[in-house]
């Protein structure tokens, strides 16, 4: 496996993100690749939780017949936060640079 290859345990969707980010930002260092892997794994976990929520609904019945939030809502939230934290830690330059202080034009 080359350094730029996506880890095989990732889903096809996460591997596409891996390849896109590796191609656009040329993440070469080991720590950067580990952060990207963490972001992609968290993305996969978030998608899996979303799939269960879509299948079961936002609420489920507990053993007493009471409605309660789906347990995967917490997994979805935490996985999204972990993914975004890993992407922030990569410090990717995703915003266009501003030529002047203040708000961007048109806002």
N, CA, C and O atoms as a GROMACS GRO file, in nm:
protein
  428
    1UNK      N    1   0.084  -0.119   0.000
    1UNK     CA    2   0.000   0.000   0.000
    1UNK      C    3   0.088   0.125   0.000
    1UNK      O    4   0.179   0.138   0.082
    2UNK      N    5   0.060   0.215  -0.092
    2UNK     CA    6   0.133   0.342  -0.098
    2UNK      C    7   0.085   0.434   0.012
    2UNK      O    8  -0.024   0.417   0.066
    3UNK      N    9   0.166   0.532   0.046
    3UNK     CA   10   0.129   0.628   0.150
    3UNK      C   11   0.000   0.702   0.117
    3UNK      O   12  -0.074   0.740   0.208
    4UNK      N   13  -0.028   0.723  -0.011
    4UNK     CA   14  -0.146   0.800  -0.051
    4UNK      C   15  -0.271   0.714  -0.061
    4UNK      O   16  -0.381   0.768  -0.078
    5UNK      N   17  -0.257   0.580  -0.052
    5UNK     CA   18  -0.374   0.492  -0.060
    5UNK      C   19  -0.459   0.503   0.065
    5UNK      O   20  -0.408   0.513   0.177
    6UNK      N   21  -0.591   0.500   0.044
    6UNK     CA   22  -0.683   0.504   0.157
    6UNK      C   23  -0.681   0.371   0.231
    6UNK      O   24  -0.666   0.267   0.168
    7UNK      N   25  -0.694   0.374   0.362
    7UNK     CA   26  -0.702   0.248   0.437
    7UNK      C   27  -0.817   0.162   0.387
    7UNK      O   28  -0.925   0.214   0.358
    8UNK      N   29  -0.795   0.034   0.377
    8UNK     CA   30  -0.894  -0.057   0.318
    8UNK      C   31  -1.020  -0.074   0.401
    8UNK      O   32  -1.124  -0.111   0.347
    9UNK      N   33  -1.012  -0.049   0.531
    9UNK     CA   34  -1.129  -0.071   0.615
    9UNK      C   35  -1.233   0.042   0.602
    9UNK      O   36  -1.344   0.030   0.654
   10UNK      N   37  -1.198   0.149   0.533
   10UNK     CA   38  -1.292   0.258   0.513
   10UNK      C   39  -1.395   0.221   0.407
   10UNK      O   40  -1.368   0.140   0.318
   11UNK      N   41  -1.514   0.281   0.418
   11UNK     CA   42  -1.616   0.260   0.316
   11UNK      C   43  -1.574   0.329   0.186
   11UNK      O   44  -1.481   0.410   0.186
   12UNK      N   45  -1.642   0.296   0.078
   12UNK     CA   46  -1.612   0.359  -0.051
   12UNK      C   47  -1.628   0.510  -0.044
   12UNK      O   48  -1.547   0.584  -0.100
   13UNK      N   49  -1.730   0.557   0.026
   13UNK     CA   50  -1.753   0.701   0.038
   13UNK      C   51  -1.638   0.769   0.113
   13UNK      O   52  -1.592   0.875   0.072
   14UNK      N   53  -1.592   0.709   0.222
   14UNK     CA   54  -1.481   0.766   0.299
   14UNK      C   55  -1.351   0.759   0.219
   14UNK      O   56  -1.268   0.850   0.228
   15UNK      N   57  -1.332   0.652   0.141
   15UNK     CA   58  -1.211   0.643   0.058
   15UNK      C   59  -1.211   0.753  -0.049
   15UNK      O   60  -1.106   0.806  -0.083
   16UNK      N   61  -1.329   0.787  -0.102
   16UNK     CA   62  -1.336   0.898  -0.199
   16UNK      C   63  -1.294   1.029  -0.132
   16UNK      O   64  -1.222   1.108  -0.193
   17UNK      N   65  -1.340   1.052  -0.007
   17UNK     CA   66  -1.299   1.172   0.067
   17UNK      C   67  -1.147   1.172   0.088
   17UNK      O   68  -1.080   1.273   0.071
   18UNK      N   69  -1.095   1.055   0.126
   18UNK     CA   70  -0.951   1.041   0.149
   18UNK      C   71  -0.874   1.083   0.024
   18UNK      O   72  -0.784   1.166   0.030
   19UNK      N   73  -0.912   1.022  -0.090
   19UNK     CA   74  -0.841   1.052  -0.215
   19UNK      C   75  -0.854   1.199  -0.254
   19UNK      O   76  -0.758   1.260  -0.300
   20UNK      N   77  -0.972   1.255  -0.236
   20UNK     CA   78  -0.993   1.396  -0.271
   20UNK      C   79  -0.906   1.487  -0.184
   20UNK      O   80  -0.841   1.578  -0.236
   21UNK      N   81  -0.903   1.463  -0.055
   21UNK     CA   82  -0.824   1.548   0.034
   21UNK      C   83  -0.674   1.525   0.014
   21UNK      O   84  -0.597   1.621   0.019
   22UNK      N   85  -0.633   1.402  -0.008
   22UNK     CA   86  -0.492   1.375  -0.035
   22UNK      C   87  -0.449   1.442  -0.166
   22UNK      O   88  -0.339   1.495  -0.175
   23UNK      N   89  -0.536   1.439  -0.265
   23UNK     CA   90  -0.504   1.500  -0.394
   23UNK      C   91  -0.498   1.652  -0.387
   23UNK      O   92  -0.412   1.715  -0.449
   24UNK      N   93  -0.590   1.708  -0.311
   24UNK     CA   94  -0.596   1.854  -0.304
   24UNK      C   95  -0.492   1.914  -0.211
   24UNK      O   96  -0.438   2.021  -0.239
   25UNK      N   97  -0.462   1.846  -0.100
   25UNK     CA   98  -0.374   1.904   0.000
   25UNK      C   99  -0.240   1.832   0.016
   25UNK      O  100  -0.156   1.878   0.093
   26UNK      N  101  -0.218   1.722  -0.054
   26UNK     CA  102  -0.091   1.648  -0.050
   26UNK      C  103  -0.042   1.629   0.093
   26UNK      O  104   0.065   1.677   0.131
   27UNK      N  105  -0.120   1.557   0.171
   27UNK     CA  106  -0.084   1.531   0.311
   27UNK      C  107   0.024   1.423   0.311
   27UNK      O  108  -0.003   1.307   0.279
   28UNK      N  109   0.144   1.462   0.346
   28UNK     CA  110   0.260   1.372   0.336
   28UNK      C  111   0.306   1.316   0.469
   28UNK      O  112   0.359   1.205   0.474
   29UNK      N  113   0.288   1.390   0.577
   29UNK     CA  114   0.343   1.346   0.705
   29UNK      C  115   0.255   1.240   0.771
   29UNK      O  116   0.134   1.234   0.746
   30UNK      N  117   0.316   1.159   0.854
   30UNK     CA  118   0.246   1.048   0.919
   30UNK      C  119   0.135   1.099   1.011
   30UNK      O  120   0.027   1.040   1.015
   31UNK      N  121   0.160   1.206   1.085
   31UNK     CA  122   0.059   1.260   1.175
   31UNK      C  123  -0.061   1.312   1.096
   31UNK      O  124  -0.176   1.293   1.138
   32UNK      N  125  -0.035   1.376   0.984
   32UNK     CA  126  -0.144   1.424   0.900
   32UNK      C  127  -0.228   1.312   0.845
   32UNK      O  128  -0.351   1.321   0.842
   33UNK      N  129  -0.164   1.204   0.802
   33UNK     CA  130  -0.239   1.088   0.751
   33UNK      C  131  -0.320   1.022   0.862
   33UNK      O  132  -0.431   0.973   0.838
   34UNK      N  133  -0.266   1.020   0.984
   34UNK     CA  134  -0.340   0.964   1.096
   34UNK      C  135  -0.463   1.049   1.128
   34UNK      O  136  -0.571   0.996   1.155
   35UNK      N  137  -0.447   1.181   1.123
   35UNK     CA  138  -0.562   1.270   1.145
   35UNK      C  139  -0.666   1.251   1.036
   35UNK      O  140  -0.786   1.249   1.064
   36UNK      N  141  -0.622   1.237   0.911
   36UNK     CA  142  -0.715   1.216   0.801
   36UNK      C  143  -0.786   1.082   0.818
   36UNK      O  144  -0.907   1.072   0.793
   37UNK      N  145  -0.713   0.979   0.859
   37UNK     CA  146  -0.776   0.849   0.883
   37UNK      C  147  -0.880   0.859   0.994
   37UNK      O  148  -0.988   0.803   0.982
   38UNK      N  149  -0.847   0.931   1.101
   38UNK     CA  150  -0.942   0.950   1.211
   38UNK      C  151  -1.067   1.022   1.162
   38UNK      O  152  -1.178   0.985   1.199
   39UNK      N  153  -1.050   1.124   1.078
   39UNK     CA  154  -1.164   1.197   1.023
   39UNK      C  155  -1.251   1.104   0.938
   39UNK      O  156  -1.373   1.107   0.948
   40UNK      N  157  -1.188   1.022   0.856
   40UNK     CA  158  -1.263   0.931   0.768
   40UNK      C  159  -1.332   0.821   0.848
   40UNK      O  160  -1.445   0.783   0.816
   41UNK      N  161  -1.267   0.769   0.951
   41UNK     CA  162  -1.331   0.668   1.035
   41UNK      C  163  -1.451   0.726   1.109
   41UNK      O  164  -1.555   0.662   1.121
   42UNK      N  165  -1.436   0.849   1.157
   42UNK     CA  166  -1.546   0.916   1.224
   42UNK      C  167  -1.661   0.942   1.127
   42UNK      O  168  -1.778   0.932   1.162
   43UNK      N  169  -1.626   0.977   1.004
   43UNK     CA  170  -1.726   0.997   0.899
   43UNK      C  171  -1.804   0.867   0.876
   43UNK      O  172  -1.927   0.870   0.868
   44UNK      N  173  -1.733   0.754   0.866
   44UNK     CA  174  -1.800   0.626   0.848
   44UNK      C  175  -1.892   0.593   0.964
   44UNK      O  176  -2.004   0.546   0.944
   45UNK      N  177  -1.845   0.619   1.086
   45UNK     CA  178  -1.926   0.592   1.205
   45UNK      C  179  -2.051   0.680   1.205
   45UNK      O  180  -2.160   0.634   1.240
   46UNK      N  181  -2.035   0.806   1.165
   46UNK     CA  182  -2.149   0.897   1.157
   46UNK      C  183  -2.251   0.846   1.055
   46UNK      O  184  -2.371   0.844   1.083
   47UNK      N  185  -2.204   0.803   0.938
   47UNK     CA  186  -2.293   0.752   0.834
   47UNK      C  187  -2.366   0.625   0.881
   47UNK      O  188  -2.485   0.609   0.851
   48UNK      N  189  -2.297   0.537   0.953
   48UNK     CA  190  -2.361   0.415   1.004
   48UNK      C  191  -2.472   0.450   1.103
   48UNK      O  192  -2.580   0.392   1.099
   49UNK      N  193  -2.444   0.546   1.190
   49UNK     CA  194  -2.545   0.589   1.286
   49UNK      C  195  -2.664   0.652   1.213
   49UNK      O  196  -2.779   0.626   1.248
   50UNK      N  197  -2.636   0.734   1.111
   50UNK     CA  198  -2.744   0.796   1.034
   50UNK      C  199  -2.831   0.691   0.967
   50UNK      O  200  -2.953   0.706   0.959
   51UNK      N  201  -2.770   0.585   0.919
   51UNK     CA  202  -2.843   0.477   0.854
   51UNK      C  203  -2.940   0.410   0.952
   51UNK      O  204  -3.055   0.382   0.918
   52UNK      N  205  -2.893   0.383   1.073
   52UNK     CA  206  -2.980   0.322   1.174
   52UNK      C  207  -3.092   0.416   1.214
   52UNK      O  208  -3.206   0.373   1.234
   53UNK      N  209  -3.062   0.544   1.227
   53UNK     CA  210  -3.164   0.643   1.262
   53UNK      C  211  -3.269   0.652   1.152
   53UNK      O  212  -3.388   0.661   1.179
   54UNK      N  213  -3.223   0.650   1.028
   54UNK     CA  214  -3.316   0.655   0.915
   54UNK      C  215  -3.407   0.532   0.915
   54UNK      O  216  -3.527   0.543   0.889
   55UNK      N  217  -3.349   0.416   0.945
   55UNK     CA  218  -3.426   0.291   0.947
   55UNK      C  219  -3.527   0.288   1.062
   55UNK      O  220  -3.642   0.249   1.042
   56UNK      N  221  -3.485   0.330   1.182
   56UNK     CA  222  -3.567   0.315   1.302
   56UNK      C  223  -3.648   0.439   1.337
   56UNK      O  224  -3.747   0.429   1.410
   57UNK      N  225  -3.609   0.556   1.288
   57UNK     CA  226  -3.673   0.681   1.328
   57UNK      C  227  -3.593   0.751   1.437
   57UNK      O  228  -3.501   0.694   1.495
   58UNK      N  229  -3.630   0.873   1.463
   58UNK     CA  230  -3.557   0.955   1.561
   58UNK      C  231  -3.581   0.908   1.706
   58UNK      O  232  -3.500   0.935   1.794
   59UNK      N  233  -3.692   0.839   1.727
   59UNK     CA  234  -3.720   0.789   1.861
   59UNK      C  235  -3.744   0.638   1.854
   59UNK      O  236  -3.781   0.584   1.749
   60UNK      N  237  -3.722   0.574   1.967
   60UNK     CA  238  -3.752   0.431   1.978
   60UNK      C  239  -3.830   0.409   2.106
   60UNK      O  240  -3.832   0.496   2.194
   61UNK      N  241  -3.895   0.294   2.117
   61UNK     CA  242  -3.965   0.260   2.241
   61UNK      C  243  -3.872   0.182   2.332
   61UNK      O  244  -3.804   0.089   2.288
   62UNK      N  245  -3.870   0.221   2.459
   62UNK     CA  246  -3.792   0.142   2.553
   62UNK      C  247  -3.873   0.021   2.596
   62UNK      O  248  -3.984   0.000   2.548
   63UNK      N  249  -3.820  -0.058   2.687
   63UNK     CA  250  -3.888  -0.182   2.727
   63UNK      C  251  -4.017  -0.157   2.803
   63UNK      O  252  -4.096  -0.249   2.824
   64UNK      N  253  -4.038  -0.032   2.845
   64UNK     CA  254  -4.161   0.002   2.916
   64UNK      C  255  -4.263   0.067   2.823
   64UNK      O  256  -4.371   0.109   2.866
   65UNK      N  257  -4.230   0.075   2.694
   65UNK     CA  258  -4.321   0.132   2.596
   65UNK      C  259  -4.313   0.284   2.584
   65UNK      O  260  -4.395   0.345   2.515
   66UNK      N  261  -4.216   0.345   2.648
   66UNK     CA  262  -4.198   0.489   2.644
   66UNK      C  263  -4.109   0.529   2.527
   66UNK      O  264  -4.012   0.460   2.496
   67UNK      N  265  -4.142   0.639   2.461
   67UNK     CA  266  -4.059   0.690   2.353
   67UNK      C  267  -3.936   0.757   2.412
   67UNK      O  268  -3.945   0.832   2.509
   68UNK      N  269  -3.821   0.729   2.351
   68UNK     CA  270  -3.698   0.796   2.392
   68UNK      C  271  -3.614   0.820   2.268
   68UNK      O  272  -3.632   0.752   2.166
   69UNK      N  273  -3.521   0.915   2.274
   69UNK     CA  274  -3.436   0.943   2.157
   69UNK      C  275  -3.357   0.818   2.117
   69UNK      O  276  -3.313   0.741   2.202
   70UNK      N  277  -3.341   0.802   1.989
   70UNK     CA  278  -3.263   0.689   1.937
   70UNK      C  279  -3.121   0.698   1.992
   70UNK      O  280  -3.060   0.805   1.987
   71UNK      N  281  -3.066   0.588   2.044
   71UNK     CA  282  -2.930   0.592   2.101
   71UNK      C  283  -2.824   0.632   1.999
   71UNK      O  284  -2.720   0.685   2.037
   72UNK      N  285  -2.849   0.608   1.871
   72UNK     CA  286  -2.750   0.643   1.768
   72UNK      C  287  -2.742   0.794   1.743
   72UNK      O  288  -2.651   0.840   1.674
   73UNK      N  289  -2.838   0.871   1.796
   73UNK     CA  290  -2.828   1.016   1.783
   73UNK      C  291  -2.701   1.067   1.850
   73UNK      O  292  -2.634   1.157   1.799
   74UNK      N  293  -2.668   1.009   1.964
   74UNK     CA  294  -2.546   1.048   2.036
   74UNK      C  295  -2.422   1.008   1.956
   74UNK      O  296  -2.326   1.084   1.947
   75UNK      N  297  -2.425   0.888   1.899
   75UNK     CA  298  -2.313   0.842   1.817
   75UNK      C  299  -2.294   0.932   1.696
   75UNK      O  300  -2.182   0.969   1.662
   76UNK      N  301  -2.405   0.969   1.632
   76UNK     CA  302  -2.397   1.057   1.516
   76UNK      C  303  -2.334   1.191   1.554
   76UNK      O  304  -2.243   1.239   1.487
   77UNK      N  305  -2.383   1.251   1.663
   77UNK     CA  306  -2.331   1.380   1.709
   77UNK      C  307  -2.183   1.373   1.744
   77UNK      O  308  -2.104   1.458   1.702
   78UNK      N  309  -2.145   1.271   1.822
   78UNK     CA  310  -2.007   1.259   1.866
   78UNK      C  311  -1.912   1.229   1.750
   78UNK      O  312  -1.800   1.279   1.745
   79UNK      N  313  -1.958   1.147   1.656
   79UNK     CA  314  -1.875   1.115   1.540
   79UNK      C  315  -1.855   1.236   1.451
   79UNK      O  316  -1.746   1.258   1.398
   80UNK      N  317  -1.961   1.316   1.434
   80UNK     CA  318  -1.948   1.439   1.355
   80UNK      C  319  -1.849   1.534   1.422
   80UNK      O  320  -1.765   1.594   1.354
   81UNK      N  321  -1.858   1.547   1.554
   81UNK     CA  322  -1.766   1.635   1.626
   81UNK      C  323  -1.622   1.586   1.613
   81UNK      O  324  -1.531   1.666   1.595
   82UNK      N  325  -1.601   1.454   1.622
   82UNK     CA  326  -1.466   1.398   1.608
   82UNK      C  327  -1.413   1.420   1.467
   82UNK      O  328  -1.295   1.451   1.449
   83UNK      N  329  -1.499   1.403   1.367
   83UNK     CA  330  -1.457   1.424   1.229
   83UNK      C  331  -1.415   1.570   1.208
   83UNK      O  332  -1.309   1.598   1.151
   84UNK      N  333  -1.498   1.662   1.254
   84UNK     CA  334  -1.466   1.803   1.235
   84UNK      C  335  -1.341   1.843   1.314
   84UNK      O  336  -1.263   1.925   1.266
   85UNK      N  337  -1.322   1.787   1.432
   85UNK     CA  338  -1.203   1.818   1.512
   85UNK      C  339  -1.077   1.768   1.440
   85UNK      O  340  -0.976   1.838   1.437
   86UNK      N  341  -1.084   1.649   1.382
   86UNK     CA  342  -0.969   1.595   1.310
   86UNK      C  343  -0.939   1.680   1.187
   86UNK      O  344  -0.823   1.708   1.157
   87UNK      N  345  -1.043   1.723   1.116
   87UNK     CA  346  -1.021   1.808   0.998
   87UNK      C  347  -0.964   1.944   1.039
   87UNK      O  348  -0.877   1.998   0.970
   88UNK      N  349  -1.012   1.998   1.152
   88UNK     CA  350  -0.956   2.126   1.201
   88UNK      C  351  -0.809   2.108   1.239
   88UNK      O  352  -0.726   2.195   1.211
   89UNK      N  353  -0.777   1.995   1.302
   89UNK     CA  354  -0.639   1.969   1.344
   89UNK      C  355  -0.546   1.956   1.224
   89UNK      O  356  -0.426   1.984   1.234
   90UNK      N  357  -0.600   1.914   1.110
   90UNK     CA  358  -0.518   1.907   0.988
   90UNK      C  359  -0.480   2.046   0.938
   90UNK      O  360  -0.386   2.061   0.862
   91UNK      N  361  -0.556   2.146   0.983
   91UNK     CA  362  -0.527   2.286   0.947
   91UNK      C  363  -0.524   2.306   0.795
   91UNK      O  364  -0.433   2.369   0.741
   92UNK      N  365  -0.623   2.250   0.729
   92UNK     CA  366  -0.632   2.264   0.584
   92UNK      C  367  -0.676   2.405   0.549
   92UNK      O  368  -0.763   2.462   0.616
   93UNK      N  369  -0.618   2.461   0.448
   93UNK     CA  370  -0.654   2.595   0.404
   93UNK      C  371  -0.772   2.583   0.308
   93UNK      O  372  -0.755   2.571   0.187
   94UNK      N  373  -0.894   2.587   0.365
   94UNK     CA  374  -1.012   2.567   0.282
   94UNK      C  375  -1.087   2.696   0.254
   94UNK      O  376  -1.178   2.698   0.171
   95UNK      N  377  -1.051   2.805   0.320
   95UNK     CA  378  -1.116   2.933   0.295
   95UNK      C  379  -1.026   3.018   0.207
   95UNK      O  380  -0.904   3.018   0.222
   96UNK      N  381  -1.088   3.093   0.115
   96UNK     CA  382  -1.007   3.183   0.035
   96UNK      C  383  -0.947   3.291   0.124
   96UNK      O  384  -1.010   3.336   0.220
   97UNK      N  385  -0.827   3.332   0.093
   97UNK     CA  386  -0.764   3.436   0.172
   97UNK      C  387  -0.832   3.569   0.145
   97UNK      O  388  -0.880   3.595   0.034
   98UNK      N  389  -0.837   3.652   0.246
   98UNK     CA  390  -0.900   3.783   0.233
   98UNK      C  391  -0.792   3.886   0.204
   98UNK      O  392  -0.683   3.883   0.261
   99UNK      N  393  -0.825   3.976   0.116
   99UNK     CA  394  -0.729   4.080   0.081
   99UNK      C  395  -0.743   4.203   0.169
   99UNK      O  396  -0.654   4.287   0.172
  100UNK      N  397  -0.854   4.214   0.240
  100UNK     CA  398  -0.876   4.330   0.326
  100UNK      C  399  -0.950   4.284   0.451
  100UNK      O  400  -1.019   4.182   0.448
  101UNK      N  401  -0.936   4.357   0.560
  101UNK     CA  402  -1.007   4.320   0.682
  101UNK      C  403  -1.158   4.344   0.665
  101UNK      O  404  -1.202   4.416   0.575
  102UNK      N  405  -1.235   4.282   0.753
  102UNK     CA  406  -1.379   4.302   0.750
  102UNK      C  407  -1.452   4.187   0.685
  102UNK      O  408  -1.395   4.083   0.653
  103UNK      N  409  -1.580   4.210   0.667
  103UNK     CA  410  -1.666   4.107   0.608
  103UNK      C  411  -1.636   4.088   0.461
  103UNK      O  412  -1.601   4.183   0.391
  104UNK      N  413  -1.650   3.964   0.413
  104UNK     CA  414  -1.634   3.942   0.270
  104UNK      C  415  -1.742   4.016   0.191
  104UNK      O  416  -1.852   4.038   0.243
  105UNK      N  417  -1.713   4.055   0.069
  105UNK     CA  418  -1.813   4.126  -0.008
  105UNK      C  419  -1.937   4.040  -0.034
  105UNK      O  420  -1.928   3.917  -0.044
  106UNK      N  421  -2.052   4.105  -0.044
  106UNK     CA  422  -2.175   4.036  -0.076
  106UNK      C  423  -2.245   3.974   0.044
  106UNK      O  424  -2.341   3.899   0.027
  107UNK      N  425  -2.199   4.004   0.162
  107UNK     CA  426  -2.265   3.947   0.282
  107UNK      C  427  -2.316   4.055   0.370
  107UNK      O  428  -2.374   4.026   0.475
   0.00000   0.00000   0.00000
